[in-house]
Amino acid sequence: MLGADHNTPSAVAVSTAGGPARHLRVQVQDTPREAWRCYGTFRRLDLACECVESLNSAGVRARLVRFSIAPVAG
């Protein structure tokens, strides 16, 4: 998760000026009819993939989302 890995640099590029930093989100879903919810955020792809694989192995529906631009409310 962000900040948990001390081998990554502390600075991450933002998606837009003043926006959130680019990162990878692991999302989980309890049932196919429910909305996806954030489980954790990562800077490194290998750690995010490891998390998704672990969750899937435990029977949890999980997916990886690359978060690079903040969504805008309409």
N, C-alpha and C positions, 0 to 999 in steps of 0.2 A: 504494500500500500504506500501511498505517498509518504515520504519521510521515513519509512521503515527500513529501506535499503540504504545503508550508509555508503555504498559504493557508487551511487549515482550523484551527479552534480546537484547542488541545491537550487540552481537557477534553471528554469524551464521556459522556453519561448511561449509568449502568450498567443492566443488565436487571433485576437484583434487588439488594437490599442486599448489598454485598460481592461481587456477581457480576461477570462480564465486561462490558465496554462493548458497547453495540449497534454492529454493523457489518455490512458486506456481505462475503460470502465468494464467491470464484470457485472453483468446483470443476471438476476435470477427470477424465476417465475414459478409460483406454486402450482398453478393449473393452466392449461392452454387458454382458458377464457379470461384469466386475470392479467393485469398489466405487469410489464417487466419492472423490477425495482433494482436500484443500485445496491450491489453487495460490497463492492470495494473499488478503489481507483489505484492505478499503477502507472509508473513511468516506463517500465521495461516490459517489452512484449513477452519475453520468455517467462517472467514471473506471472503475468496476466494469464498466459496460456496454461501454465502449470495450475493456477487456481481454477480455471474453467475445467480442465481435465479432472482435477480432484473432486470438484463438485459433481460433475457428470458421473464419475465412478461411484459416488455416494448416492446416485439416483436423483440428484437435483438438476432441474432444467436450468442451464446456464449458458450465457453467450458473451462474446467479447465485442465491445463497441469502441471504435476509435473516436475520441472526442476531440475535435480540432476547432470547431466553431460553435460558439454559444448560440442555442436556439433563441429566436426572437418571438415573443408573445404577440399574437395578432389580434 
